[in-house]
Amino acid sequence: MDSLIGYVHGYSEREARRLGDQADTLARLLHAGTTYPPGSRVLEAGCGVGAQTVHLVANSPGVRWVALDRSAESLATARARVTAASPEAEIRWCHADVYELPFADEEFDHVFVCFLLEHLSNRQRALAELRRVLRPGGSLTVIEGDHGTAFFHPDSPYARAVIECQVRLQRMAGGDAHTGRAVGPLLRGAGFEDVSVEVRTVYADDARPDLMADFVLDTFAAMIGGVREQALEADLMTPSDWERGMADLYRTAGVDGTFHYAFFKGVGVRPD
């Protein structure tokens, strides 16, 4: 399966915890407005460890879900996570590749993907396949971040450099950490209509110490810090510059620090 040339964040238990923390922290921000009627057939493609699935299921009881991922290990984690949270949910777990979905044409009423396109080497091919399995009039929801929207105080070229390391590593792996800004054009280019895109912004300062800890430290900085060995092995930074960059990034979550990041949520409809 080649949908992910190389998932730059890896599949460690630490990363699974980070994904769960991220989803829980951002649930209200990202999932507001996303609900599906009972009885709907909904596909979540690229469900990973089920971090988003938990919130999707909780927000739309009575839906007939299919959660798909190319990693069998991630699916096992997702099944355990979601079963513990919503044992009554009707979910079919599917081990498959987003480029070759094992479903009939027009099988689903709605499709949802979150933080998937940024890791794909051929996003249009994946979107075409998602469009194929969606019924006419059905919706595709896409959520992506964009590292170009990360800015902070105190500013630091070293902190910006460690973020750029993750951007470059993801690009080397076939993905694009700046996918958020392209969500609208990607949906329109794949033939979806009535495309709308909303920017969901995270802004944290010392008036929100919970958000500083949960998002800046435990989500964003943890994600960047997780690629340290890859960045050093690729000679993208020296060890000393990396440590200074991470220290400066952590400092943005301190007293008088601020941090901004934006997610892009797009919805498109398959035409009749």
Secondary structure in CASP SS format (residue, H / E / C, confidence):
PFRMAT SS
TARGET T0000
AUTHOR 0000-0000-0000
METHOD secondary structure of the structure
MODEL  1
M C 1.00
D C 1.00
S C 1.00
L E 1.00
I C 1.00
G C 1.00
Y C 1.00
V C 1.00
H C 1.00
G C 1.00
Y C 1.00
S C 1.00
E H 1.00
R H 1.00
E H 1.00
A H 1.00
R H 1.00
R H 1.00
L H 1.00
G H 1.00
D H 1.00
Q H 1.00
A H 1.00
D H 1.00
T H 1.00
L H 1.00
A H 1.00
R H 1.00
L H 1.00
L H 1.00
H H 1.00
A C 1.00
G C 1.00
T C 1.00
T C 1.00
Y C 1.00
P C 1.00
P C 1.00
G C 1.00
S C 1.00
R E 1.00
V E 1.00
L E 1.00
E E 1.00
A E 1.00
G C 1.00
C C 1.00
G C 1.00
V C 1.00
G C 1.00
A C 1.00
Q C 1.00
T H 1.00
V H 1.00
H H 1.00
L H 1.00
V H 1.00
A H 1.00
N H 1.00
S C 1.00
P C 1.00
G C 1.00
V C 1.00
R E 1.00
W E 1.00
V E 1.00
A E 1.00
L E 1.00
D E 1.00
R C 1.00
S C 1.00
A H 1.00
E H 1.00
S H 1.00
L H 1.00
A H 1.00
T H 1.00
A H 1.00
R H 1.00
A H 1.00
R H 1.00
V H 1.00
T H 1.00
A H 1.00
A H 1.00
S C 1.00
P C 1.00
E C 1.00
A C 1.00
E E 1.00
I E 1.00
R E 1.00
W E 1.00
C E 1.00
H E 1.00
A C 1.00
D E 1.00
V C 1.00
Y C 1.00
E E 1.00
L C 1.00
P C 1.00
F C 1.00
A C 1.00
D C 1.00
E C 1.00
E C 1.00
F E 1.00
D E 1.00
H E 1.00
V E 1.00
F E 1.00
V E 1.00
C E 1.00
F C 1.00
L C 1.00
L H 1.00
E H 1.00
H H 1.00
L E 1.00
S C 1.00
N C 1.00
R H 1.00
Q H 1.00
R H 1.00
A H 1.00
L H 1.00
A H 1.00
E H 1.00
L H 1.00
R H 1.00
R H 1.00
V C 1.00
L E 1.00
R E 1.00
P E 1.00
G E 1.00
G E 1.00
S E 1.00
L E 1.00
T E 1.00
V E 1.00
I E 1.00
E E 1.00
G E 1.00
D C 1.00
H H 1.00
G H 1.00
T H 1.00
A C 1.00
F E 1.00
F E 1.00
H E 1.00
P C 1.00
D C 1.00
S C 1.00
P H 1.00
Y H 1.00
A H 1.00
R H 1.00
A H 1.00
V H 1.00
I H 1.00
E H 1.00
C H 1.00
Q H 1.00
V H 1.00
R H 1.00
L H 1.00
Q H 1.00
R H 1.00
M H 1.00
A C 1.00
G C 1.00
G C 1.00
D C 1.00
A C 1.00
H C 1.00
T H 1.00
G H 1.00
R H 1.00
A H 1.00
V H 1.00
G H 1.00
P H 1.00
L H 1.00
L H 1.00
R H 1.00
G H 1.00
A C 1.00
G C 1.00
F C 1.00
E E 1.00
D E 1.00
V E 1.00
S E 1.00
V E 1.00
E E 1.00
V E 1.00
R E 1.00
T E 1.00
V E 1.00
Y E 1.00
A E 1.00
D E 1.00
D C 1.00
A C 1.00
R C 1.00
P H 1.00
D H 1.00
L H 1.00
M H 1.00
A H 1.00
D H 1.00
F H 1.00
V H 1.00
L H 1.00
D H 1.00
T H 1.00
F H 1.00
A H 1.00
A H 1.00
M H 1.00
I H 1.00
G H 1.00
G C 1.00
V C 1.00
R H 1.00
E H 1.00
Q H 1.00
A H 1.00
L H 1.00
E H 1.00
A C 1.00
D C 1.00
L C 1.00
M C 1.00
T C 1.00
P H 1.00
S H 1.00
D H 1.00
W H 1.00
E H 1.00
R H 1.00
G H 1.00
M H 1.00
A H 1.00
D H 1.00
L H 1.00
Y H 1.00
R H 1.00
T C 1.00
A C 1.00
G C 1.00
V C 1.00
D C 1.00
G C 1.00
T E 1.00
F E 1.00
H E 1.00
Y E 1.00
A E 1.00
F E 1.00
F E 1.00
K E 1.00
G E 1.00
V E 1.00
G E 1.00
V E 1.00
R C 1.00
P C 1.00
D C 1.00
END
